[in-house]
């Protein structure tokens, strides 16, 4: 399912070189698009953990082997070891255009006296220890490597944002942490006088603000009425000021702080079929590194802003360049209680002649439900997930990827709307999306299946038991079936008690029982496929075991496949090959899509068919 993948693409600060990795190996590749298209490489002695192009035209990289970390610098085809002393782990923190031979790194070492943040001179000059960075802290510097701002993860959860010791944000634990935290320092101006940060202390949606280190004034710079503005999406100019920041409502919703940047992005949007996103810009602002997201492997471009010329560099998965890809269209669905939900609809190549995002004729459809449920918006452009949508579309299905109340990235009210609604309104959101898809002639009536992972697996189970017959088939991967049992270790976790139910109360215990699929097996009308990994530490396999037993004992149609060596999300590619060899035919049986004969793929992974051996034996 997955060939060699291009990863970690970065633009050199001078805008002349684009670096990238093809695997997580020991080789760093680079091109100079403005000069030629030749691909060159730098080989490091060990596996590259992470790297950063520097302001003096070179690249610094951390290579890891076991418990030993090395720091290397290269300004050509060879790498020089500049590790100051034996280290166990090294993190690259910052580099500066003003002091372009210096790089700030954090070094973990057995020698307590040396452990901390160091200013390393890549040209061979002297190194200097800056200070001790505490566990859970991030530091942000000005151009002279003075520490201006910090973000600290608090012991009780949540974050503390400080500027020169003054608190500018103190946040409690919230589900936004599953996105990496919505409250964060975005950047520090090069002169250290202004700090840019994201904040939602007094607003529903996360906004972008500035803080002046002089008069300590705070200003709101950007906000959106549908989404949180995500700190990881900000792109800064040579002075450290953000020029654009985005939220995600299926597609990107950008907020510009620079009119020239807005003009150039509007140009790119017209030129590209997918959604362009600025990953980085050169120091002088003349060059952008662009990623185009369309649901297919991301395509990377070198954009000369003066010439208005976007040069395609490569795609995320070059081996798929010559194959037809599914098209993707964003829609907004209104629920029965008027909430707005973002969805992406993937359609098979050639299925949408007029390009309106609806197939020429209604198709069998798979509705995907992501995990968490609090890990929202991150999945929209992740090839680790969209590759599955591409495969399903290739087999003739429409695929719907969605958010639902309770998820994150769309504001606090959107997340709060899911409180106590596992199996309730969160389930109804999925019903409403399915009915919308039928009404819009996207989904063929009676031919909608649901597939979910983790929380999504739980959603597939609840739709089977509490919305019986609404979906033609259910696929639950690492899904919960007994919430009462599942939350036993979480009875004192504030997020779980607020968001799901407080099992310490009679009311909470009753709710958990009501929305646990294990307690409504008798209502099931549609077939269910259960997938579990025996090494799953998040959702124990026993959750699938007891549900499968109850379904079988109740005479329900169940296929249960266990992968003894797999974890929660399946880390082995061979397991996915075996999974899809079975699942394609399972979907085809009930929805009518195409499938590839099992061939040798079925034997790629290690699995046990616990229920449904007749189906397995009949695989073609």
VOGU-3710 file (C-alpha; in Angstrom, 3 decimals, decimal comma):
1> xxxxxxxxxx> 0,000/0,000/0,000  2,885/2,412/0,528  6,066/2,956/-1,454  9,094/5,041/-0,488  7,802/8,305/0,927  9,347/11,758/0,709  9,296/13,347/4,163  10,480/16,356/6,145  10,738/18,769/3,213  12,408/22,071/4,176
11> xxxxxxxxxx> 13,487/25,262/2,422  16,896/26,748/3,160  16,658/30,253/4,693  18,400/31,745/1,634  15,716/30,221/-0,598  18,224/28,450/-2,859  17,959/24,845/-1,666  15,157/22,412/-0,847  16,087/19,538/1,474  14,128/16,332/2,030
21> xxxxxxxxxx> 14,331/12,744/3,202  13,065/9,760/1,253  12,900/7,498/4,257  13,893/7,870/7,878  17,382/6,757/6,900  20,890/8,154/6,959  20,673/10,179/3,736  19,524/13,751/3,298  18,631/14,764/-0,257  18,537/18,271/-1,718
31> xxxxxxxxxx> 17,828/20,233/-4,882  18,489/23,798/-6,001  15,400/24,588/-8,117  16,572/28,046/-9,189  19,780/26,599/-10,660  18,887/23,111/-11,900  16,728/20,121/-11,075  19,563/17,744/-10,172  19,163/15,763/-6,993  22,140/15,563/-4,673
41> xxxxxxxxxx> 22,563/13,985/-1,272  24,487/14,030/2,003  25,097/10,753/3,812  25,342/10,713/7,589  26,988/7,976/9,680  23,756/7,161/11,516  20,009/7,504/11,074  18,858/11,129/10,856  16,498/11,963/13,707  15,800/15,530/12,572
51> xxxxxxxxxx> 17,569/18,356/10,771  17,419/22,079/9,979  18,919/24,166/7,148  21,043/26,961/8,634  21,416/30,628/7,741  25,020/30,211/6,559  24,027/27,935/3,663  24,583/24,610/5,422  22,486/22,071/7,275  22,650/20,770/10,819
61> xxxxxxxxxx> 21,354/17,307/11,660  20,899/15,067/14,657  21,708/11,411/14,047  20,615/8,789/16,545  21,898/5,281/17,178  20,447/3,567/20,215  21,071/5,796/23,237  23,749/7,805/21,484  23,060/11,061/19,641  25,446/12,938/17,379
71> xxxxxxxxxx> 25,280/16,463/15,981  26,530/16,988/12,417  27,025/20,006/10,187  27,374/19,961/6,415  27,853/22,677/3,824  28,473/20,289/0,951  28,401/16,562/0,345  30,105/15,482/3,577  28,974/15,695/7,190  31,233/16,879/10,022
81> xxxxxxxxxx> 30,715/15,657/13,575  30,386/18,717/15,843  28,987/16,931/18,917  30,550/18,754/21,890  30,438/15,732/24,238  28,763/12,331/24,633  24,998/12,826/24,332  21,935/10,629/24,655  19,488/12,947/22,890  19,814/16,266/21,062
91> xxxxxxxxxx> 17,051/18,641/19,984  17,596/21,516/17,547  15,889/24,614/18,971  16,807/27,686/16,913  19,228/29,321/14,490  19,709/32,990/13,629  20,371/35,054/10,528  22,230/37,596/12,643  24,593/34,993/14,173  24,523/32,560/11,266
101> xxxxxxxxxx> 27,242/30,207/12,506  25,389/29,554/15,772  22,693/26,978/16,527  20,841/26,518/19,813  20,351/22,895/20,820  19,179/21,040/23,911  21,445/18,170/24,954  20,512/15,304/27,259  23,577/13,625/28,692  24,589/11,499/31,675
111> xxxxxxxxxx> 26,875/14,326/32,781  24,495/16,538/34,763  26,856/19,511/34,527  26,630/19,493/30,726  22,917/18,784/30,398  20,968/21,771/29,088  20,688/24,265/26,235  23,907/25,003/24,348  24,862/27,523/21,712  26,927/25,515/19,215
121> xxxxxxxxxx> 29,290/27,171/16,730  29,087/25,130/13,519  32,231/26,802/12,119  34,402/25,345/14,853  34,379/28,244/17,276  33,665/28,008/20,974  30,406/26,612/22,359  28,494/28,108/25,276  25,922/26,733/27,687  22,811/28,931/27,771
131> xxxxxxxxxx> 20,890/27,373/30,644  18,749/24,494/31,883  15,515/23,803/30,051  13,083/22,016/32,345  11,078/18,979/31,270  7,983/20,010/29,307  9,373/23,434/28,401  9,803/25,048/24,991  12,060/28,092/24,593  11,758/30,899/22,044
141> xxxxxxxxxx> 14,672/33,205/21,201  15,416/36,533/19,584  18,109/36,874/16,899  20,858/37,079/19,554  19,695/33,809/21,182  18,299/35,552/24,218  15,382/33,563/25,683  12,332/35,805/25,297  9,385/33,431/25,775  8,653/30,007/27,183
151> xxxxxxxxxx> 5,849/27,502/27,027  5,599/25,133/29,978  3,396/22,045/30,197  1,923/22,095/33,694  1,948/19,040/35,943  -1,844/19,122/36,229  -2,253/19,525/32,465  -2,572/22,627/30,340  0,099/25,178/29,495  1,758/28,267/30,911
161> xxxxxxxxxx> 3,016/30,924/28,481  5,546/33,420/29,803  7,512/36,317/28,333  10,651/37,294/30,251  9,099/35,745/33,342  5,708/37,468/32,996  2,707/35,193/32,463  0,737/35,980/29,307  -1,389/32,824/29,308  -2,318/30,244/31,940
171> xxxxxxxxxx> -4,479/27,444/30,594  -6,102/24,416/32,180  -6,124/20,903/30,805  -8,349/20,580/27,745  -8,782/18,254/24,751  -6,836/20,673/22,557  -3,724/18,949/23,879  -4,428/16,116/21,445  -3,634/18,586/18,657  -0,379/19,507/20,372
181> xxxxxxxxxx> -2,046/22,324/22,295  -4,020/25,205/20,832  -2,321/27,763/23,091  1,280/28,309/22,071  4,018/30,767/21,225  3,973/31,186/17,437  7,116/33,298/17,075  9,293/36,000/18,591  10,267/39,037/16,542  13,977/39,121/15,710
191> xxxxxxxxxx> 14,495/42,151/17,924  12,712/40,430/20,809  10,208/43,263/21,237  7,076/41,384/20,133  5,813/37,892/20,912  3,115/36,303/18,767  0,934/33,640/20,359  -2,365/31,802/20,033  -4,936/32,113/22,793  -8,537/31,117/23,582
201> xxxxxxxxxx> -8,824/32,228/27,204  -11,644/34,699/26,478  -12,913/33,430/23,128  -14,606/30,344/21,760  -12,171/29,960/18,863  -8,401/30,179/19,203  -7,104/33,531/17,916  -3,699/35,004/17,065  -2,401/37,735/19,366  0,690/39,885/19,814
211> xxxxxxxxxx> 2,357/40,884/23,076  4,659/43,873/23,385  7,604/43,338/25,718  7,814/47,116/26,163  4,411/48,320/27,318  3,072/44,746/27,790  0,060/45,473/25,610  -1,857/42,646/23,926  -3,582/42,899/20,535  -5,748/40,426/18,633
221> xxxxxxxxxx> -4,382/40,104/15,095  -6,473/37,357/13,476  -9,529/35,224/14,199  -11,978/32,988/12,358  -15,685/32,390/12,970  -15,598/28,644/12,201  -12,232/27,297/13,319  -9,415/27,558/15,790  -6,325/29,183/14,300  -3,634/26,553/14,666
231> xxxxxxxxxx> -0,208/27,689/15,904  1,571/25,094/13,767  0,247/26,661/10,551  1,793/30,113/11,006  4,414/31,275/8,497  6,681/34,158/9,532  8,673/36,753/7,630  12,333/37,706/8,063  11,474/39,781/11,133  9,589/36,956/12,848
241> xxxxxxxxxx> 6,136/38,401/12,200  3,413/35,975/11,021  2,214/36,666/7,476  -0,467/33,953/7,465  -2,088/31,544/9,908  -4,806/28,978/9,236  -7,577/26,889/10,680  -9,117/23,769/9,154  -12,766/23,351/8,195  -12,165/20,443/5,835
251> xxxxxxxxxx> -10,106/22,833/3,695  -7,798/25,528/5,031  -9,255/28,841/6,203  -6,368/31,314/5,999  -5,980/34,633/7,766  -3,460/37,009/6,222  -1,428/39,680/7,964  0,296/40,682/4,731  -1,556/41,813/1,597  1,176/40,630/-0,791
261> xxxxxxxxxx> 1,027/37,134/0,713  -2,742/37,096/0,273  -2,437/38,158/-3,375  0,107/35,436/-4,131  -1,956/32,739/-2,412  -5,037/33,736/-4,408  -2,901/33,327/-7,533  -1,798/29,840/-6,448  -5,350/28,823/-5,607  -6,379/29,604/-9,181
271> xxxxxxxxxx> -3,386/27,752/-10,638  -3,674/24,572/-8,561  -6,432/21,985/-8,429  -5,741/21,212/-4,777  -5,336/23,477/-1,770  -1,916/25,205/-1,615  -0,282/25,744/1,751  2,853/27,776/2,544  5,268/25,568/4,439  8,190/28,011/4,628
281> xxxxxxxxxx> 9,462/31,183/3,014  12,975/32,458/2,405  14,512/35,184/4,546  13,933/37,782/1,844  10,353/36,593/1,290  10,939/36,031/-2,434  10,576/32,240/-2,400  7,943/29,964/-0,879  7,968/26,228/-0,326  4,423/25,129/-1,139
291> xxxxxxxxxx> 2,561/21,905/-0,421  -0,545/21,202/-2,503  -3,112/19,086/-0,645  -5,832/17,292/-2,576  -6,352/13,993/-0,768  -3,736/12,415/-3,026  -0,069/12,384/-1,969  0,954/15,978/-1,261  2,770/17,709/-4,122  5,625/20,118/-3,321
301> xxxxxxxxxx> 6,408/23,290/-5,286  9,126/25,928/-5,345  7,326/29,232/-5,858  9,186/32,300/-7,152  6,924/35,117/-6,016  8,404/37,801/-8,275  8,097/35,675/-11,419  4,784/34,119/-10,276  6,269/30,750/-11,194  5,525/27,540/-9,283
311> xxxxxxxxxx> 7,982/24,750/-10,123  6,785/21,275/-9,193  9,490/19,424/-7,266  7,984/16,034/-6,452  5,037/14,362/-4,752  4,985/12,688/-1,392  4,775/9,255/-3,053  6,474/9,550/-6,477  5,610/5,959/-7,434  1,923/6,951/-7,605
321> xxxxxxxxxx> 2,367/9,939/-9,921  1,180/8,090/-13,026  -1,891/6,531/-11,410  -5,366/8,124/-11,402  -6,268/9,656/-8,042  -9,612/10,248/-6,409  -10,960/13,789/-6,437  -11,806/15,526/-3,172  -14,403/18,208/-2,459  -15,240/20,042/0,765
331> xxxxxxxxxx> -18,849/20,436/1,907  -20,657/21,711/4,981  -23,409/19,551/6,476  -26,025/20,963/8,852  -27,246/18,584/11,522  -30,840/18,270/12,727  -30,016/20,800/15,486  -28,273/23,202/13,045  -24,638/22,479/13,872  -22,248/22,872/10,953
341> xxxxxxxxxx> -19,999/19,893/10,232  -17,126/19,912/7,714  -16,821/16,929/5,378  -14,605/15,857/2,531  -16,094/13,690/-0,195  -13,672/11,521/-2,171  -14,890/10,235/-5,527  -13,349/7,736/-7,952  -11,364/9,294/-10,792  -13,729/10,105/-13,650
351> xxxxxxxxxx> -16,897/9,752/-11,551  -17,698/13,493/-11,452  -17,956/14,905/-14,968  -19,045/18,429/-13,984  -16,672/18,742/-11,016  -19,305/19,647/-8,407  -18,131/17,021/-5,934  -21,146/14,788/-6,565  -20,816/11,636/-8,671  -22,628/11,309/-11,971
361> xxxxxxxxxx> -24,645/8,573/-10,326  -24,961/7,739/-6,642  -22,286/5,342/-5,394  -21,850/2,835/-2,620  -20,287/4,879/0,164  -18,004/4,462/3,149  -18,253/6,965/6,013  -14,996/7,173/7,979  -14,994/8,169/11,667  -11,658/9,266/13,163
371> xxxxxxxxxx> -10,306/8,394/16,588  -9,970/10,410/19,746  -12,619/11,717/19,472  -10,491/14,739/20,379  -7,762/14,342/17,753  -9,595/16,439/15,190  -8,458/18,294/12,036  -4,983/16,654/11,978  -6,302/13,887/9,761  -7,529/15,980/6,834
381> xxxxxxxxxx> -4,234/15,934/4,901  -2,421/12,983/6,458  -1,320/10,465/3,840  -1,260/7,810/6,572  -5,052/8,113/6,453  -5,962/9,527/3,037  -4,185/6,610/1,331  -7,028/4,405/2,604  -9,584/6,772/1,086  -7,742/6,637/-2,224
391> xxxxxxxxxx> -7,817/2,840/-2,176  -11,553/2,745/-1,445  -12,294/5,288/-4,170  -10,275/3,170/-6,592  -12,626/0,303/-5,767  -15,623/2,407/-6,753  -16,735/3,910/-3,464  -17,508/7,456/-2,466  -15,687/8,106/0,801  -16,755/10,672/3,386
401> xxxxxxxxxx> -14,275/11,997/5,947  -15,809/14,196/8,608  -15,717/16,007/11,898  -18,484/15,631/14,473  -19,348/17,413/17,695  -16,907/16,659/20,502  -13,903/16,898/18,207  -11,206/19,575/18,479  -9,924/22,403/16,285  -13,323/24,011/15,725
411> xxxxxxxxxx> -13,667/25,936/18,956  -14,562/25,173/22,560  -18,328/25,154/21,988  -17,940/22,535/19,269  -15,929/20,313/21,627  -18,255/20,972/24,561  -21,265/19,991/22,444  -20,003/16,412/22,694  -20,006/16,323/26,488  -22,030/13,332/27,633
421> xxxxxxxxxx> -22,967/12,603/24,002  -20,932/9,478/23,248  -23,561/7,289/21,668  -25,986/10,236/21,708  -25,771/13,359/19,547  -22,290/12,406/18,365  -23,876/9,309/16,846  -26,754/11,337/15,409  -24,243/13,604/13,630  -23,053/10,571/11,674
431> xxxxxxxxxx> -26,621/9,582/10,868  -27,266/13,105/9,571  -24,193/12,994/7,340  -25,322/9,672/5,878  -28,814/11,017/5,131  -27,276/14,172/3,626  -25,105/12,042/1,338  -28,180/10,159/0,103  -30,140/13,379/-0,418  -27,263/14,897/-2,400
441> xxxxxxxxxx> -27,106/11,765/-4,617  -23,591/11,058/-3,432  -24,457/7,810/-1,656  -26,666/5,130/-3,143  -29,620/4,555/-0,837  -29,089/1,593/1,460  -25,459/1,278/0,374  -23,626/3,202/3,084  -21,104/1,515/5,341  -19,265/2,990/8,316
451> xxxxxxxxxx> -15,623/2,377/9,200  -13,934/3,804/12,252  -10,776/3,489/14,301  -10,503/3,818/18,105  -13,329/6,220/19,030  -14,440/5,716/15,427  -14,558/1,971/16,095  -16,784/2,688/19,080  -18,955/4,871/16,814  -19,279/2,009/14,319
461> xxxxxxxxxx> -20,358/-0,265/17,172  -22,931/2,209/18,531  -24,377/2,827/15,088  -24,865/-0,928/14,775  -26,573/-1,228/18,152  -28,322/2,128/18,716  -29,080/3,008/15,070  -29,843/-0,524/13,846  -30,258/-0,915/10,106  -29,226/2,659/9,240
471> xxxxxxxxxx> -25,930/1,435/7,766  -25,449/-1,590/5,545  -22,194/-2,720/7,135  -19,965/-1,734/10,068  -16,179/-2,000/10,421  -14,826/-1,383/13,914  -11,043/-1,168/14,243  -9,777/-1,052/17,852  -13,243/0,014/18,969  -14,697/0,168/22,491
481> xxxxxxxxxx> -17,761/-1,970/23,228  -18,093/-1,659/27,024  -17,619/1,905/28,262  -18,365/0,936/31,854  -15,364/-1,368/31,879  -13,206/0,909/29,725  -13,435/3,980/31,988  -12,576/2,150/35,213  -9,010/3,443/35,111  -10,211/6,959/34,285
491> xxxxxxxxxx> -12,631/7,627/37,141  -10,524/10,535/38,436  -9,585/11,983/35,055  -11,321/15,348/34,699  -11,504/15,229/30,912  -13,065/11,768/30,882  -15,529/12,594/33,650  -16,633/15,801/31,936  -16,544/14,666/28,333  -17,853/11,097/28,608
501> xxxxxxxxxx> -19,489/10,465/31,989  -18,625/10,522/35,660  -18,769/6,859/36,618  -18,549/7,861/40,294  -22,208/8,934/40,129  -25,323/6,827/39,576  -26,324/9,082/36,677  -22,947/8,699/35,017  -22,909/4,943/35,485  -26,375/4,687/33,953
511> xxxxxxxxxx> -25,284/6,732/30,922  -22,238/4,530/30,360  -24,401/1,425/30,391  -26,930/2,996/28,031  -24,356/3,880/25,364  -22,204/0,751/25,669  -22,760/-1,387/22,547  -22,309/-4,571/24,590  -25,645/-3,858/26,286  -27,683/-3,575/23,050
521> xxxxxxxxxx> -26,447/-6,528/21,001  -29,995/-7,776/20,477  -30,791/-4,680/18,354  -28,099/-5,330/15,720  -29,426/-5,783/12,184  -26,345/-5,258/9,995  -23,113/-7,260/9,717  -20,112/-6,152/11,768  -16,399/-6,651/11,155  -14,225/-6,309/14,272
531> xxxxxxxxxx> -10,450/-5,774/14,077  -8,205/-5,814/17,138  -4,484/-5,783/17,925  -3,419/-7,990/20,826  -0,704/-5,482/21,828  -3,173/-2,585/21,984  -2,524/-0,623/25,198  -5,192/2,011/24,530  -8,220/-0,157/23,802  -7,573/-3,669/25,156
541> xxxxxxxxxx> -8,446/-6,551/22,877  -10,903/-7,741/25,505  -13,223/-4,966/24,291  -13,510/-6,757/20,946  -13,450/-10,240/22,507  -16,551/-9,762/24,637  -18,448/-7,940/21,889  -17,668/-10,621/19,307  -18,732/-13,363/21,710  -22,003/-11,569/22,465
551> xxxxxxxxxx> -22,727/-10,990/18,767  -22,027/-14,626/17,910  -24,084/-15,895/20,849  -26,947/-13,677/19,710  -26,861/-15,100/16,200  -25,625/-11,872/14,653  -23,376/-11,774/11,584  -19,852/-11,008/12,809  -16,370/-11,281/11,331  -13,701/-10,946/14,027
561> xxxxxxxxxx> -10,019/-10,844/13,129  -7,251/-10,480/15,716  -3,683/-9,418/14,930  -1,521/-10,861/17,762  1,549/-8,694/17,043  -0,229/-5,394/16,413  -0,816/-2,298/18,529  -3,628/0,243/18,565  -3,030/1,790/15,147  -1,239/-1,030/13,286
571> xxxxxxxxxx> 2,442/-0,254/12,808  3,311/-3,028/10,348  2,592/-2,504/6,673  2,002/-6,229/6,155  -0,890/-6,101/8,606  -2,578/-3,460/6,447  -2,129/-5,653/3,370  -3,897/-8,526/5,104  -6,542/-6,181/6,505  -7,470/-4,785/3,101
581> xxxxxxxxxx> -7,338/-8,187/1,407  -10,218/-9,183/3,655  -11,970/-5,851/4,055  -12,243/-5,118/0,329  -14,189/-8,311/-0,166  -16,215/-7,753/2,989  -17,333/-4,352/1,728  -17,965/-5,734/-1,747  -20,264/-8,386/-0,296  -22,562/-5,817/1,336
591> xxxxxxxxxx> -22,018/-2,610/-0,659  -21,122/-3,932/-4,097  -17,796/-2,252/-4,803  -14,876/-3,814/-6,643  -12,040/-5,706/-4,985  -8,639/-7,082/-5,826  -8,265/-10,875/-5,506  -6,490/-11,785/-2,293  -3,352/-13,159/-3,989  -0,355/-13,284/-1,684
601> xxxxxxxxxx> -1,378/-10,147/0,199  -3,715/-12,068/2,470  -0,762/-13,947/3,959  1,396/-10,842/4,478  0,359/-10,219/8,070  -0,039/-12,445/11,110  -3,686/-12,751/12,173  -6,326/-15,089/13,596  -9,888/-15,341/12,301  -11,868/-15,886/15,501
611> xxxxxxxxxx> -15,382/-15,545/14,054  -16,339/-15,657/10,376  -14,100/-18,457/9,173  -16,654/-19,314/6,477  -16,243/-15,843/4,976  -12,465/-16,146/5,156  -12,476/-19,551/3,466  -14,565/-18,143/0,601  -12,238/-15,224/-0,173  -11,466/-15,113/-3,874
//
